[in-house]
Amino acid sequence: MSAYELNRLLFDLKMNAETYNAALADLNAVMQRYDLTAEEQEGLGARDPRKLRQLGAHGMLALYIMRLHPEFRGNIYWTQK
């Protein structure tokens, strides 16, 4: 498992506007930038923080996958660094 790469992608979703915007447009293309297992890619594609946590994602970072859900994008929480 590549928990480091998974956490790195989630951290980049949080801190890097380019990664975030690219993931909004095409998450699969962004995932190819990281050395992820098929299971990690599946969890990211499902945008499921619980699944990501089981795969080794840090609990707080796993929540940042929710930024890609349309109903959560306007939440002020996601703009905080």
C-alpha positions as CSV (number, residue, x, y, z in Angstrom):
1,M,0.0,0.0,0.0
2,S,1.2,3.5,-0.7
3,A,-0.3,5.4,2.2
4,Y,2.3,8.1,1.8
5,E,1.1,8.8,-1.8
6,L,-2.5,8.7,-0.8
7,N,-1.9,11.2,2.0
8,R,0.2,13.4,-0.3
9,L,-2.7,13.6,-2.8
10,L,-5.2,14.5,-0.1
11,F,-2.8,17.1,1.3
12,D,-2.4,18.6,-2.1
13,L,-6.2,18.7,-2.5
14,K,-6.1,20.8,0.7
15,M,-3.2,23.1,0.1
16,N,-2.6,23.3,-3.7
17,A,-5.2,25.2,-5.7
18,E,-3.9,23.8,-9.0
19,T,-4.3,20.2,-7.7
20,Y,-7.8,21.0,-6.4
21,N,-9.0,22.6,-9.6
22,A,-7.5,19.8,-11.7
23,A,-9.2,17.2,-9.5
24,L,-12.5,19.0,-10.0
25,A,-12.0,18.7,-13.8
26,D,-10.6,15.2,-13.9
27,L,-9.8,13.3,-10.7
28,N,-8.5,10.3,-12.6
29,A,-5.9,12.4,-14.3
30,V,-4.7,13.8,-11.0
31,M,-4.6,10.3,-9.5
32,Q,-2.1,9.3,-12.2
33,R,0.4,11.8,-10.8
34,Y,0.7,9.7,-7.6
35,D,1.8,6.1,-7.1
36,L,-1.6,4.7,-5.8
37,T,-2.9,1.2,-5.6
38,A,-6.1,0.3,-7.5
39,E,-7.9,0.1,-4.1
40,E,-6.8,3.6,-3.2
41,Q,-7.9,4.9,-6.6
42,E,-11.2,3.3,-6.1
43,G,-11.6,4.9,-2.7
44,L,-10.7,8.3,-4.1
45,G,-13.0,7.8,-7.0
46,A,-15.9,7.0,-4.7
47,R,-15.0,10.1,-2.6
48,D,-15.4,8.0,0.5
49,P,-13.4,9.3,3.5
50,R,-14.2,6.2,5.5
51,K,-12.7,3.9,2.9
52,L,-9.7,6.2,2.5
53,R,-9.1,6.0,6.3
54,Q,-9.1,2.2,6.2
55,L,-6.5,2.4,3.4
56,G,-4.1,4.5,5.6
57,A,-5.2,8.1,5.0
58,H,-4.9,10.4,7.9
59,G,-8.4,11.0,9.4
60,M,-8.3,14.8,8.9
61,L,-6.8,14.6,5.4
62,A,-9.4,11.9,4.3
63,L,-12.1,14.5,4.8
64,Y,-10.6,16.7,2.1
65,I,-12.0,14.4,-0.6
66,M,-15.3,15.9,0.3
67,R,-14.2,19.1,-1.3
68,L,-14.9,17.4,-4.6
69,H,-18.6,16.9,-3.8
70,P,-20.7,19.7,-5.3
71,E,-22.9,20.1,-2.2
72,F,-19.9,20.7,0.1
73,R,-17.8,23.1,-2.1
74,G,-19.3,26.2,-0.7
75,N,-18.6,25.3,2.9
76,I,-16.2,27.8,4.6
77,Y,-14.4,24.9,6.4
78,W,-12.7,23.9,3.1
79,T,-11.2,27.3,2.5
80,Q,-9.3,27.2,5.8
81,K,-5.6,26.0,5.6
